[in-house]
Amino acid sequence: MIYLIVAYLIFIAVYALLSSIGLYYLRAAGRGNKFSKRVILFYKILSAIIIMATFAVVIFENL
Amino acid sequence: MTKLFPNQKPDETVLCIIRKHWFAYIPHLLLGFLVMAGLVSLLFGFYWYFTDFSSLTVAASAVFTSMILLAALFLMLYGLVDHYLDILVITDEKLIDIKQNGLFGQEINEIHLLDIENISVKLNGVLGVYLKFGSLEIRTGTEHEDFTIDMIPKAAKTARYVMELHTKYLKEQEQKISIEDVIDSPNNKLPDLSEKKLAKSRKRISI
């Protein structure tokens, strides 16, 4: 189980790094317009929901 | 003032920025949804085939699902960055085609308005005609390669706008040359900007 969680954490770290680069480019290209702001917000919320749901399932299954 | 492209002069005015048509983003979006649909069908098959689940199996499948979903989401973001950062900048002096290749690659091509010889518009198929997007092929009179920009929205209108700019810029340059000629000339006469004279100076420029 611990290997699974470590592997997932490494995946999330790489994902966060690449995503932050992509979001930075999008913010810079959009120059603060509504479209880029909404896309960035949507992406962050969706990513957070997926990651939190995964951790919830993993923790719930090991209680 | 922040620069839009590396060789932007301080007195250069950006007239418009054209992004690719939204239809160019559809393949990336479809790919992301296809990955998600594949994952859902895989999970259905998994749950249908196996009946007894240990906590490790459930946790592993949750982690696996999450990884695929995040990867699909990132794929869509990658496509959006690739699409959103591909721009055509039209200034009062030149056209700049900025192509984003993934997250870390960028290609910038510039063409001066004076170098434009011909612009042809190609509408791509039924969707291109219906949604009014197409590619612009700009032929230059120089040794540089021809310029092709794909998936431009309202391609015909853009081509017409660029040609108008080209003509306007050409006329301005001709007037400048004529005025310089007068200043240099000993009797300092004002230039005669009749069509005949302009045609003559146009000929001189093209040589």
Interface residues (C-beta under 8 A of the other chain):
Chain A: M1 L4 I5 A7 Y8 F11 I12 Y15 L18 S19 I21 G22 L23 Y25 L26 A29 G30 S36 V39 Y43 L46 S47 I50 I51 A53 T54 V57 V58 E61 N62
Chain B: S55 L56 V58 A59 A60 A62 V63 T65 S66 M67 L69 L70 A71 L73 F74 L77 Y78 L80 V81 Y84 L85 I87 Q100 L103
